[in-house]
Amino acid sequence: MNKKTKDVFVLGLALFAMFFGAGNLIFPPSLGLIAGKNWIVCAIGFFITAIGMPLLGIIASAKAGGTIDDVGNKVGSTFSKIFATIIILAIGPLLAIPRTGATTYEMGIKPIFSGFSPILASIIFFGLTLYFVIKPSEIVDKVGKILTPLLLIMIFVIIIKGIFSPLGTATTIMKESPLSKGFTEGYQTMDALASLVFAGVMLSSLVGKGYTDIKEQVSLTIKAGILAAIGLGLVYGGLIYLGASANSVYALDTPKSDLLMAITNTLLGDFGKVALGIVVALACLTTSIGLTATVGSFFNKLSNNKLSYTFIVIATCIFSAIFANVGVEMIVKVAVPLLVTVYPVAIVLIIMNVFDGFIPSASYTGAVTGALIISLYDGLHIMGVDVGFLENIINKIPLSSFGFAWLIPAVIGGILTALLFSKKNSAYIK
């Protein structure tokens, strides 16, 4: 195996691990459970948004320049900085990073060591996170060579056992569209947002390995993204199957975390708690590492090096360790409307950056505005703000019943601004 192939392999493993957090572990079995006999179609829908969109996000970010800032620059530099900051804070210290520590304790430590202090657990967890992120050039190698193989081994032990010793059989049929259900469940993983920032971690690692040519950096990052997508597909497919095989065993409304623990304990007995604990801890740790490194790099660059990378990652780990134990649920409630608001905008920017060569630059502003108008409504609605007078209008927009009311306004907005600016330019030339 030559150096370039080896580097792509390590990058791909690391990227897989950074994407694969505890939420990604919990969603698929639950989806398989409710899908029953329709689990394959449901899995296809899930793959589109939980794998396809993050892969496009990696490609879009790498092509745009490697940072989330670059992805939004065609709308405007001010918009780009605001958009990037909101996403970094939302998937970083305000939500995702503290939750990795909390989830590790609840599903990985507490079931095995019931008397273990949650505060001590957070200190250990974020101490490990800090160890891996303190030297950014070594992050990918540490994650890809050490943590990912352990994570994959434990996941596949559970999946393979479930394939050769099925829990039961799928007996029910979904009443709603299985493709749409899978699609929307994948949407909820929020990995498309993470993909916009993980590309920067990949490119930084490549620079540290001596790759200076931009085209080569983009090419290797995309190849690593494809490798990570293949890994995600195998794992998601296996976990969805496990859920489907339990369709005749557990109630369809079984809570996601309870279902995963029940499946693992049934398949592996007493060892199941230990196996699941290891998987959850590794999944959360790798995600925490990727997000913390990204937060450090982003705010270091945003402050023009006035805030050092080391200071930012230390502060992030301390902040996250505290909020993993105090007020996390309240933070989640505050953050969810924010994520619902920015996610459609992120999807629009991802798609437009991937196909940038075929899209007029002027259309970016209109497309983002169209999506944002609708997603703002969704965010306010979740917050409980009375926007009832808009509900009838929103519900009449095509695809609104599937949660994609923003799609048509985004397309129309992009076309209108493209036509408007092209006419202005033509008038100016005359």
Beta strands, then each sheet from edge to edge (+ up, - down):
end
